[in-house]
């Protein structure tokens, strides 16, 4: 049996872009706080709820109901939202964000989804900053 030497992870590798626990809204109480106290913004393919969290980075939660479709379609919608969030440079805003994808998200192209996500996120960031003053 040959033992391979340990290789340092490349920062651009998939492991470095992983959607880790510190970037997720995980508990029911956290979701409820965002739903009750957060600001709701609507986009073409998703609804975004944001609430300041007092942290250095944004955290993401996704609520995909059965209205979207069966389990395969719900999981695909969640993967698309996570991928947009993972590659989004505006993650440094200290908010908890909950995304509610719409059925139309499944039929849209990824560049259209990304554009809609960026637009809604920018509007949310403007509101959060305005409320902080």
N, C-alpha and C positions, 0 to 999 in steps of 0.2 A: 504494500500500500504506500503510495507516494503522498506526502503531505505538501499542499500548496502553501507558499508563504502568504502571510496576510497582506492584502493590498489596501492602501488608503483609499477611501471613497473620494471620487471626483465630485467637487461641489455641484457640478452640472448634471450629476447622475440622477437616476430616478429615486434613489434612496434619499438624496438631499432635498428633493422636491416633494417628499412624502407628506401626506395629509395627517400630521401627527396630532396627538391628543390636545396639546396646548393651542391648537388652531381650530378646535371644535367646540361648539355648544353641545353639551352632552346630557345634562340632567333636566328632568321635567321642570323643576323650579326655574332654571335658567331660561328655558323656552317660554314659560309663563310670564316671566318678567319682561321679556322682549315683546310678547304679544300684548301685554297690558300697558307697558310704559313706553314702548318703542314708537318710532315714526314709521308710517306705512307709505311706501312709494310704489306706484304701478308702472310696469314697463310692458312692452309688447308681448314678451314671452315669459315674464315672471313678475312676482310681487316681492318686494324687499322690505323687511322690517329691520330697523336698526335702533340700537340703544347704546349709549356710551358705557364702557365697561371698566374704565380706569386702568387699563393695561396698555402695554406698548404696541400691541398688535391686535388685529381684528381676529375674531373667531366666527366660524360659520356653522350654522345649523340648517338642515334641509327638511322640509315637510312636504312629502309627496303623497297626496291622497289617492284614493282609488279612482277619482275622476280622471286622472291621467291615463289609466289603463291597467293592464295586468301587471304582475310583479316584474316581468322582464322590462316593460316600458317604464315603470317607476324607477327601477334600478338604473336604467340607461339615462333617464333624466337626472338622477342624482349624480351619476358619474360625470355627465356633461357640466353640471353646476360646479362640482368639485374641481374639475379641470380648469374651468374659467377662473375660479378663485385662486387656484394654485399658481397660475401664471400671471395673475393680476398685480401690477406694481403698487396699487393703492392699498395694500394690506396693512400698511403701517398705521392706519387710522385706528385708534383704540375703541372699537365698537364690537358689540355682539350683533351679528347679522343673521337673520333667518330668511331663507329664500323659499318661496312657494312657487314651484314651476307650474306653468300652464300647459295644457295639452298641445298647443301650437309649437312648443319648444321641440318636440320630437320630430317635426317636419321641417324645421328651419336648418339652414346651413350654419356651420360653426362660426364663420366670420360674422354673420348676422346676430347670432347669440352673443358673441363677445362684444359687439358694438352696443347691443341693448343693455347688457350687464354693466359695461363701463358707463353708459349714460345714466342709468338708474343709480349706480354707485356714486357717481360724481354729484348728482342731485342730493343724495343722502348725506354725503360728506359736507356739502354746503349747509344743509339744515343742521347737522350736528354742530358744526363750527358756529353757526349763527345762534343756536340755543346756548352754547357754552359762554357766550359773552355776557 
